[in-house]
Structures are given as C-alpha cells and as structure tokens.
Amino acid sequence: MLILIILGIIFAIFLIAAFWITSIYNALVALRNRFKNAFAQIDVQLKRRYDLIPNLVETAKGYMKHESTTLEAVIKARNIAAAAASAVAANPADGNAMKGLLSAEAGLGGALSRLMVVSEQYPDLKANQNMMQLTEELTSTENKVGFARQAYNDAVMAYNTAREIFPNVIFAGMFGFQPAELFKIEDPTERNAPKVSFN
C-alpha cells in the first residue's frame, strides 16, 4: 500500500513537471511565432520599397544620363538587399541572415542617399510629377518600415527575455530555441531614413 502511495506521488510529480515543461515550450513557440510574424510585416514593407526603387531609377535615368554609376549602384544595392530580405523571410530566427540584411539595408540606404544628393543637381527631375510621387511613396514606405521594425524588435525582446529567464533557459536550449537578432542599425549615420524630398 505504501509503495502505491509513493508511486502515485512520483507519478503526480512527473505529471506536474511534464505540464510545466510543456507550458514553457508552448510559451516559447508562441513568442517565436510572434516575432516571425512581426518580421513578415517588415518584409511586406521592404518588398514595397524594393519595388519602388527601380521606378525611381527609371524616372531619374532620363534626366541623369551622366550619373549611370550612381543609378547602377542603387539597383545593385537594391538587389542585394532584396536577396538578403528573402533569406531572412525564409527563417527570421537565423541571426546570420538578419545580420546580412542589416548590412545590405545599410548599403541600400547609402546608395539611395547618394542618388538623392545627385538628383538635387537636376531641377527638371525635381519638378517631375512622377519623381515627386515616387519619392513621396518611398518616404511613406520608409516610415512604415520604421514602425514595423519597432514592432519586430519588441517581439524579439519579449522572446529573448522569455528564453533567457530561469527556468526557461534550461529548456530553451534543449528544445532548440536560439536567440533572435534585433533589427538594429549599427552605423549611426544610417539611423536616418534616406532623404527623398525634392523641396
């Protein structure tokens, strides 16, 4: 009889521990899915931005015939950033892919800034209705990317905090929950959106 009571207590402890570990696992899955969804929102805005850039370059081409190097640099940086964004979209939990995207985005921001500086030298381009509309859409998209980045970083912070607190940290590694990378801009000069105003 005593053995049955002891076995019952052991079984109850095991059952409680199993439910507890399951709840930790489920909470980490929910938080990981939340930050993946938050990156999907960034991805939507980045794709919109990448779609706008070729139109911007095409509009500028007619006016900036002697600036082909600048225009080609923008398109090249856009293609690199789009490829990096696709890699992260495939697995937002991959820290190396996120670092690649951050680097590519910094390069694209620099190329766009150079394009805007050069385009200031072309008054007809600045007055072009299509160019003004494209730059307005690009500015709006940059703002949406900024808001989506904030939501993503908040979700990543909640996930990383949950996986690092005790006792979750013990089980997070066992279950393969790796730390997520924040979407942060390392270069302080890149913290500002590219200037796209022709005023």
NORJOHU-V743500 format. One record per pair of residues at least 12 apart in sequence whose ideal C-beta (glycine too) atoms are under 10 Angstrom apart, sorted by sequence separation. I is the first residue (numbers start at 0). GAP is how many residues later the second one is. D is the distance in whole Angstrom. If there is no record, write none. Layout:
{{I,GAP,D} {I,GAP,D}}
This chain:
{{84,12,9} {87,12,8} {88,12,9} {118,12,8} {159,12,10} {162,12,9} {56,13,9} {57,13,9} {83,13,7} {86,13,6} {87,13,5} {158,13,10} {56,14,5} {59,14,9} {83,14,9} {86,14,7} {87,14,9} {162,14,5} {55,15,10} {56,15,9} {83,15,9} {84,15,9} {85,15,9} {161,15,9} {162,15,8} {163,15,8} {83,16,5} {84,16,6} {87,16,10} {118,16,9} {162,16,7} {56,17,6} {57,17,10} {82,17,9} {83,17,4} {86,17,9} {159,17,10} {162,17,9} {55,18,8} {56,18,6} {82,18,9} {83,18,8} {158,18,8} {159,18,10} {80,19,10} {81,19,10} {83,19,8} {84,19,8} {115,19,8} {159,19,5} {53,20,9} {79,20,9} {80,20,7} {83,20,4} {84,20,8} {158,20,8} {159,20,6} {52,21,6} {53,21,7} {56,21,8} {79,21,10} {80,21,10} {82,21,8} {83,21,8} {158,21,5} {159,21,9} {52,22,7} {55,22,10} {80,22,9} {81,22,8} {115,22,10} {157,22,10} {159,22,8} {79,23,9} {80,23,4} {83,23,9} {155,23,9} {156,23,9} {52,24,9} {53,24,7} {79,24,5} {80,24,6} {83,24,9} {155,24,4} {52,25,5} {53,25,10} {78,25,9} {79,25,9} {80,25,9} {154,25,8} {155,25,7} {156,25,7} {51,26,10} {52,26,10} {77,26,9} {80,26,7} {81,26,9} {111,26,8} {155,26,5} {50,27,10} {76,27,7} {79,27,6} {80,27,4} {152,27,10} {155,27,8} {49,28,6} {52,28,9} {76,28,9} {79,28,7} {80,28,9} {151,28,9} {152,28,10} {153,28,10} {155,28,10} {48,29,9} {49,29,8} {52,29,9} {76,29,9} {77,29,10} {78,29,9} {152,29,5} {76,30,5} {77,30,6} {80,30,9} {111,30,9} {151,30,8} {152,30,6} {49,31,7} {50,31,9} {75,31,9} {76,31,4} {79,31,10} {151,31,5} {152,31,7} {48,32,9} {49,32,5} {75,32,9} {76,32,8} {150,32,10} {48,33,9} {76,33,7} {77,33,8} {108,33,9} {148,33,9} {149,33,9} {72,34,9} {73,34,8} {76,34,4} {77,34,9} {148,34,5} {45,35,7} {46,35,8} {49,35,7} {72,35,10} {75,35,8} {76,35,8} {147,35,9} {148,35,8} {45,36,8} {48,36,10} {73,36,10} {74,36,9} {148,36,9} {72,37,9} {73,37,5} {76,37,10} {45,38,9} {46,38,7} {72,38,5} {73,38,6} {76,38,10} {144,38,9} {45,39,5} {46,39,9} {71,39,9} {72,39,10} {73,39,10} {45,40,10} {70,40,9} {73,40,8} {104,40,9} {69,41,8} {72,41,7} {73,41,5} {42,42,6} {45,42,9} {46,42,9} {72,42,8} {73,42,10} {41,43,8} {42,43,9} {45,43,9} {69,44,6} {70,44,7} {104,44,10} {42,45,8} {43,45,10} {68,45,10} {69,45,6} {38,46,9} {41,46,9} {42,46,5} {41,47,9} {66,47,9} {69,47,9} {70,47,9} {145,47,7} {66,48,8} {69,48,5} {144,48,8} {38,49,7} {39,49,7} {42,49,9} {68,49,10} {69,49,9} {38,50,7} {41,50,9} {141,50,10} {142,50,7} {63,51,9} {66,51,5} {141,51,4} {38,52,10} {39,52,8} {65,52,10} {66,52,8} {140,52,9} {141,52,7} {35,53,9} {38,53,4} {37,54,8} {38,54,9} {63,54,7} {66,54,9} {97,54,10} {138,54,7} {141,54,8} {35,55,9} {36,55,9} {45,55,9} {52,55,8} {56,55,10} {59,55,7} {63,55,7} {65,55,10} {66,55,9} {137,55,9} {138,55,9} {140,55,10} {35,56,5} {48,56,10} {55,56,8} {59,56,10} {62,56,8} {137,56,8} {138,56,9} {139,56,10} {34,57,7} {35,57,7} {63,57,8} {138,57,5} {34,58,8} {42,58,10} {49,58,9} {52,58,9} {56,58,8} {59,58,9} {62,58,10} {63,58,6} {97,58,9} {137,58,5} {138,58,7} {38,59,9} {41,59,9} {45,59,8} {48,59,9} {52,59,7} {55,59,8} {59,59,6} {62,59,5} {134,59,10} {136,59,9} {31,60,9} {55,60,10} {58,60,10} {61,60,10} {62,60,9} {91,60,8} {134,60,9} {135,60,8} {31,61,7} {62,61,6} {63,61,7} {134,61,4} {135,61,9} {38,62,10} {45,62,10} {52,62,9} {59,62,8} {61,62,9} {62,62,4} {133,62,8} {134,62,7} {135,62,10} {48,63,9} {55,63,9} {61,63,8} {62,63,9} {91,63,10} {92,63,10} {134,63,6} {60,64,10} {91,64,9} {131,64,10} {59,65,6} {62,65,7} {130,65,10} {131,65,9} {58,66,8} {61,66,9} {92,66,9} {131,66,6} {130,67,7} {131,67,10} {59,68,9} {62,68,8} {58,69,6} {61,69,10} {58,70,10} {59,70,10} {127,70,9} {58,71,5} {59,71,7} {125,71,10} {126,71,8} {57,72,9} {58,72,5} {125,72,4} {58,73,10} {124,73,8} {125,73,9} {55,74,9} {58,74,9} {59,74,9} {54,75,8} {55,75,7} {58,75,6} {119,75,9} {122,75,9} {54,76,10} {57,76,9} {58,76,9} {108,76,8} {112,76,9} {121,76,10} {56,77,10} {109,77,9} {112,77,9} {116,77,10} {118,77,9} {119,77,10} {54,78,9} {55,78,5} {104,78,9} {108,78,9} {115,78,6} {116,78,8} {119,78,8} {54,79,6} {55,79,7} {101,79,8} {105,79,7} {109,79,8} {112,79,9} {114,79,8} {115,79,5} {118,79,7} {100,80,9} {101,80,9} {104,80,8} {105,80,7} {108,80,9} {109,80,7} {112,80,9} {113,80,9} {115,80,6} {52,81,9} {55,81,9} {101,81,7} {105,81,6} {108,81,5} {111,81,9} {112,81,5} {114,81,9} {115,81,8} {51,82,6} {54,82,9} {55,82,7} {97,82,8} {98,82,7} {100,82,8} {101,82,7} {107,82,10} {108,82,10} {111,82,4} {112,82,7} {115,82,8} {51,83,9} {54,83,9} {92,83,10} {94,83,7} {97,83,4} {101,83,7} {102,83,8} {105,83,9} {106,83,9} {108,83,9} {110,83,9} {111,83,9} {112,83,9} {92,84,9} {93,84,9} {94,84,7} {96,84,8} {97,84,8} {101,84,7} {102,84,10} {105,84,5} {108,84,8} {109,84,8} {111,84,7} {51,85,6} {52,85,8} {92,85,6} {94,85,7} {95,85,8} {97,85,7} {101,85,9} {104,85,8} {108,85,5} {50,86,10} {51,86,5} {92,86,9} {93,86,9} {94,86,4} {97,86,10} {107,86,8} {92,87,6} {93,87,8} {94,87,10} {98,87,9} {48,88,9} {51,88,10} {52,88,10} {91,88,7} {92,88,8} {101,88,9} {47,89,8} {48,89,7} {51,89,6} {91,89,9} {47,90,9} {50,90,9} {48,91,10} {49,91,10} {91,91,10} {47,92,9} {48,92,5} {47,93,5} {48,93,7} {87,93,9} {46,94,10} {44,95,10} {45,95,9} {48,95,9} {87,95,9} {44,96,6} {47,96,8} {48,96,7} {44,97,9} {47,97,9} {44,98,9} {45,98,10} {44,99,5} {45,99,6} {43,100,9} {44,100,5} {43,101,10} {44,101,9} {41,102,9} {44,102,8} {45,102,9} {40,103,9} {41,103,7} {44,103,5} {40,104,9} {41,104,10} {43,104,8} {44,104,9} {41,105,9} {42,105,9} {40,106,9} {41,106,4} {40,107,4} {41,107,6} {39,108,9} {40,108,9} {41,108,10} {38,109,8} {41,109,8} {42,109,10} {37,110,7} {38,110,10} {40,110,6} {41,110,5} {37,111,9} {40,111,7} {41,111,10} {37,112,9} {38,112,10} {39,112,9} {37,113,5} {38,113,5} {36,114,9} {37,114,4} {40,114,10} {36,115,9} {37,115,8} {34,116,9} {35,116,9} {37,116,8} {38,116,8} {33,117,10} {34,117,6} {37,117,4} {38,117,9} {33,118,10} {34,118,9} {36,118,8} {37,118,8} {34,119,9} {35,119,8} {33,120,9} {34,120,4} {35,120,10} {37,120,10} {33,121,5} {34,121,5} {37,121,10} {32,122,9} {33,122,9} {34,122,9} {31,123,9} {34,123,8} {35,123,9} {30,124,7} {31,124,10} {33,124,7} {34,124,5} {30,125,9} {33,125,7} {34,125,9} {30,126,10} {32,126,9} {30,127,6} {31,127,6} {29,128,10} {30,128,4} {29,129,9} {30,129,9} {30,130,9} {31,130,9} {27,131,7} {30,131,5} {31,131,9} {26,132,10} {29,132,9} {30,132,8} {27,134,6} {26,135,6} {27,135,6} {26,136,10} {23,138,9} {23,139,10} {27,140,7} {55,140,8} {23,141,10} {26,141,8} {38,141,9} {41,141,7} {37,142,10} {23,143,7} {24,143,9} {27,143,8} {23,144,5} {27,144,6} {35,144,9} {38,144,8} {51,144,10} {23,145,10} {31,145,7} {34,145,6} {37,145,9} {20,146,9} {23,146,9} {24,146,7} {28,146,9} {30,146,9} {31,146,9} {34,146,10} {19,147,9} {20,147,10} {23,147,5} {24,147,9} {27,147,7} {34,147,10} {23,148,8} {27,148,10} {28,148,8} {31,148,8} {34,148,10} {20,149,9} {24,149,9} {27,149,5} {30,149,9} {20,150,6} {24,150,6} {19,151,10} {23,151,8} {24,152,9} {20,153,9} {23,153,10} {20,154,9}}
